[in-house]
């Protein structure tokens, strides 16, 4: 498994993927607030439904995957 930070990847698409995912999450939250729907997240293996009333600190948490990512050396 490559332990190098993703921000240092040689592939530009991979290097910029974290920022793209954060932008997509922000847009999903904005849309949910406008339409009054919940955001479904997985936290510790359980599904949770976050509403627009949830605090920004709670909704903007990024959960890192646990364990091996499956990459082979």
C-alpha positions as a printed Julia matrix, in Angstrom:
73×3 Matrix{Float64}:
   0.0    0.0     0.0
   1.29   3.47   -0.85
   1.47   5.56    2.34
   2.23   8.81    0.5
  -0.4   11.56    1.08
  -2.92  11.74   -1.76
  -2.05  15.43   -2.21
   1.39  14.31   -3.45
   0.1   11.84   -6.05
   1.56  12.09   -9.55
  -1.88  11.86  -11.18
  -3.57  15.3   -11.11
  -7.07  13.77  -10.97
  -6.14  11.75   -7.91
  -4.33  14.68   -6.32
  -7.38  16.94   -6.62
 -10.01  14.31   -5.77
 -10.22  15.25   -2.07
 -11.17  18.84   -2.87
 -13.72  17.65   -5.45
 -15.36  15.32   -2.91
 -15.59  18.13   -0.36
 -17.22  20.42   -2.95
 -19.7   17.69   -3.86
 -20.57  17.17   -0.19
 -21.12  20.89    0.28
 -23.43  21.04   -2.75
 -25.37  18.0    -1.49
 -25.87  19.7     1.88
 -26.98  22.94    0.22
 -29.5   21.04   -1.9
 -30.78  19.13    1.13
 -31.31  22.39    3.01
 -33.18  23.93    0.06
 -35.43  20.9    -0.42
 -35.89  20.0     3.25
 -34.46  16.52    2.85
 -31.95  14.66    5.0
 -28.36  13.73    4.22
 -27.65  10.04    4.79
 -24.19   9.27    6.17
 -22.48   6.16    7.45
 -20.85   6.6    10.84
 -19.21   3.63   12.55
 -21.04   1.28   10.19
 -24.5    2.69   10.98
 -26.66   4.86    8.75
 -27.55   8.27   10.14
 -29.92  10.86    8.74
 -28.73  14.45    9.19
 -31.26  17.24    8.87
 -30.71  20.86    7.9
 -31.03  21.76   11.58
 -27.88  19.77   12.43
 -24.92  21.89   13.46
 -22.31  22.65   10.76
 -19.57  21.12   12.92
 -21.47  17.84   12.94
 -22.33  17.76    9.24
 -18.92  18.74    7.91
 -17.04  15.85    9.52
 -15.06  13.77    7.03
 -14.7   10.15    8.08
 -11.53   8.45    6.91
 -11.81   4.83    5.78
 -10.48   2.26    8.22
  -7.96  -0.45    7.47
  -6.39  -1.52    4.23
  -7.66   0.23    1.13
  -7.08  -2.85   -0.96
  -4.15  -1.39   -2.88
  -1.46  -3.93   -3.71
   2.22  -3.02   -3.85
